Amino acid sequence: MENHVCVLAIASSACNLDCTYCYRNHSVVKNLDIATFEKYIKNMDAFFPPETHISILFHGGEPLLAGYDFYEKAFAFLNNLERKFELGIQTNLTLLDEKTIELFKKNKCGFGSSLDGDNETNSKTRLIKNSNESSYEIIINKIDLLKKNGMSTGIISVITEHNMDAKRFYRFAKDLDVWSITPNPIFEFEESKICTPDLEELSNFMIQLFNLWITDENPPKIDFFEKVIHTIMGVIPGRKCSFTEDCTKGMMSIDIDGEVYLCTHWLGQKEYSYGNALTTPFEQIWNSATRSLLSKRGEKAKVQCGECRYWNICHGGCMSHTRNCINERDYFCKMYKRVFSHIQKTLNETIAS
């Protein structure tokens, strides 16, 4: 049995932003109700042994749209269980206020958010819904509000053609002063066409960004580079998502209707559902044929990867970044190889000197 499982709990299907690259359908507006949440958490809690560490990350849409009362009841319910959960929320922060921060801080629920760059850059991708207004100033003010209350947030930056200026992006990351930045290249389909930055340009951006980061005496925390370096040096990061040989061991996503999937990339695709946590014992869900199938992806991808020297870093990459079959290598494979090679060479030169 796994010793750590991260549960992405979808708290709202709605969102108050209109990001150009969003892969979720927000036309159906529905929030998670407390009775549903309690029922599937009880089902899951009864299955996993006490030594299994469970993290719950509230997700969306925009999860704060579920409302203050929902979280107040959810935290009270979780606190009354014998198991202690690690809590977090992935939110755009726009709905945050002092009262909400106080509730989340009291219940040790951490924050994660998103920004794609400075104001000019962010305004090209992350707009307030039904307007042409950038979300930048609002989110920056909310980050400052978190800091004022002794909290911080991690930031995911979706990398597109609009923000692949390494010097500008690095300056943004430094000025932001949050606990981590995660560059996340866009990958999505539009009418069977893959939409993602040019792989050579993306490789150059990541390498230039690394060079700025590794030579900085006081760099911001960029998760991607840290994890790659740790793996090269033989320290295996405690990761449960991308670059994990079998991500099904440590991650799942539960939709508002109780359907269980591997992660948010698969929500609504019934062929990838493990089952419904409101009607099915969790033992059957966890041992479902679908989860078993997805768990074998790593060993099948390894056939394509062969004797690749970087297998131990990426394990074939993310199965959601594939074109025709989940057992393919990650679409970003060529970019990864260039970046990994550069990081390895830089480390070797540093050690030699």
BASEFI-232733 format. One record per residue (C-alpha): y, x negated, z negated; residue in three letters. Coordinates in steps of 0.5 Angstrom, whole numbers, plus 2048, in hexadecimal, padded with zeros to 3 digits. Example, Ala and Ser with C-alpha at 12.3 -4.5 7.8 and 13.67 -1.06 7.14 Angstrom:
# residues 2
7F77E77F0ALA7FE7E57F2SER
END
This chain:
# residues 353
800800800MET8077FE802GLU80B7FB7FCASN8127FD7FFHIS814803803VAL81A805806CYS81B80C807VAL82180E80CLEU823815809ALA82781980FILE82C81D80BALA830820810SER82F821818SER836822819ALA83C81C819CYS84381C819ASN84481681ELEU843816825ASP84080F827CYS83F80E82ETHR83880B82DTYR835810828CYS82E81182ATYR82D817825ARG82F81E827ASN834821822HIS834828826SER83082B821VAL83382B81AVAL82F82B814LYS82F82880DASN829826808LEU82882B803ASP8268297FCILE82082D7FCALA81D82A802THR81F8237FFPHE81C8247F9GLU8158267FCLYS814821801TYR81681B7FBILE81181E7F7LYS80C81E7FCASN80D8177FEMET80E8157F6ASP8078187F5ALA8048147FAPHE80780D7F9PHE8048097F3PRO8098077EDPRO80A8007F0GLU80C8027F7THR8148017F7HIS8178067FBILE81E8067FESER82280C800ILE82780B805LEU82B812807PHE82D81280EHIS82F817813GLY833819817GLY838818812GLU83481980BPRO83B81A807LEU83B82180BLEU835823807ALA83B824801GLY83C8217FATYR8388277F7ASP8328247FBPHE83281D7F9TYR83481F7F1GLU82D8237F1LYS82981E7F5ALA82B8187F0PHE82A81D7EAALA82381E7EDPHE8218177EFLEU8248157E8ASN81F81A7E5ASN8198177E8LEU8158117E5GLU81580D7EBARG81C8097ECLYS81F8097F3PHE8238047F6GLU8298097FALEU82E8087FFGLY83180C805ILE83380A80CGLN83A80D80DTHR84080D811ASN84480D80ALEU84981280DTHR848817808LEU848813802LEU84C8147FCASP84D8127F5GLU8488177F2LYS8438167F7THR84380E7F6ILE8438107EEGLU83C8147EFLEU83980E7F4PHE83B8097F0LYS83880C7E9LYS83280D7EDASN8328067F0LYS8328087F7CYS8348037FCGLY838804802PHE837802809GLY83C80480FSER83E802816SER8447FF81ALEU8447FB820ASP84A7F7820GLY8517F781FASP8557FD820ASN8567FC827GLU84F7FB828THR84C800824ASN850805827SER84C80582DLYS84680782ATHR84780A824ARG84B810824LEU84D81681FILE84981C822LYS84D821827ASN85381C827SER85581582AASN856812823GLU85380C821SER84F80C81BSER851805819TYR857806814GLU85380B810ILE84D80780FILE85180180DILE855805808ASN84E808805LYS84B800805ILE8517FF801ASP8508057FDLEU8498027FBLEU84B7FB7FALYS8507FE7F5LYS84B8027F1ASN8477FB7F1GLY8427FD7F7MET8417FA7FESER83D7FC804THR8397F980AGLY83C7FA811ILE8387FB817ILE83B7F981DSER8397FC824VAL8397F7829ILE83C7F9830THR8407F7836GLU8467F8832HIS8457F382CASN8427ED82FMET8477E982DASP8447E4828ALA84B7E1825LYS84E7E8825ARG8487EB822PHE8477E581DTYR84E7E681BARG84D7ED819PHE8477EC815ALA84A7E7811LYS8507EB810ASP84C7F180ELEU8497EE808ASP8437F2807VAL83C7F0804TRP8397F080BSER83A7F0812ILE8347F2817THR8357F281FPRO8317F7822ASN8317F782APRO8317FD82DILE82B800830PHE82A807833GLU82780B839PHE82C80F83EGLU828812843GLU82280D843SER828807843LYS82880283DILE82F80283BCYS8307FB837THR8357F5838PRO8337F083DASP82D7EB83ALEU8317E583CGLU8377E7839GLU8347EA833LEU8317E3832SER8377DF833ASN83B7E482EPHE8357E3829MET8357DB829ILE83D7DB829GLN83D7DF823LEU8377DB820PHE83B7D5821ASN8417D881ELEU83D7DA818TRP8397D4817ILE83F7CF817THR8437D3812ASP8447D180BGLU8457D8808ASN8417DC80DPRO8407E480DPRO8397E680CLYS8367E7813ILE82F7EA811ASP82C7E8818PHE82D7E1818PHE82B7E0810GLU8247E4812LYS8237DF818VAL8257D9814ILE8207DB80EHIS81A7DD813THR81B7D6816ILE81B7D380FMET8157D680DGLY8187DB809VAL8167E280BILE81C7E780APRO81A7EE806GLY81B7F280DARG8187F980ELYS81C7FA815CYS81D7F681BSER8197EF81CPHE8137F2817THR80C7F181AGLU80A7F8818ASP8117FC816CYS80C802814THR80A7FF80ELYS8117FF80BGLY81580580EMET81580C810MET81B811811SER81A81980FILE81E81E813ASP822824810ILE81C828811ASP81782480EGLY814820814GLU812819813VAL814814818TYR81480C818LEU81B80B818CYS82180F81BTHR82080D822HIS81A812823TRP81D81881FLEU81C81E823GLY81681B827GLN81181F825LYS80B81B828GLU80D815823TYR80D81A81DSER809818817TYR80981F815GLY80D823810ASN80E821809ALA80F828807LEU80982B809THR804825809THR801820804PRO80581A804PHE7FE816805GLU7FD81A80BGLN80481880EILE80381180CTRP7FC81080FASN7FE814815SER7FB81281CALA80381181FTHR80480C819ARG7FE80981ASER800808822LEU807805820LEU80480081BSER8007FD821LYS8067FC825ARG8077F5822GLY8007F2824GLU8017F582BLYS8087F282CALA8057EB82ALYS8007EC831VAL8077EC835GLN80A7E7831CYS8047E2831GLY8067DB82EGLU80D7DC82DCYS8107D7828ARG8147DD825TYR80F7E2824TRP8107E181CASN8177E281DILE8177E9821CYS8107EB821HIS8127EE828GLY8187F1826GLY8197F9825CYS8157FE828MET81B803829SER81E7FD82EHIS8187FE833THR81980183AARG81280483CASN80D803836CYS80E80282EILE8097FC82FASN80E7F8834GLU8127F2831ARG8197F482FASP81E7F5835TYR8237EF831PHE81D7EA832CYS8217E5836LYS8277E6832MET8237E482CTYR8207DE82FLYS8267DB831ARG8297DD82AVAL8237DA826PHE8237D482ASER82A7D2828HIS8297D4821ILE8237CF821GLN8277CA824LYS82D7CA820THR8287CA81ALEU8257C481CASN82B7C081EGLU82E7C2817THR8277BF813ILE8277B9818ALA82E7B7816SER
END
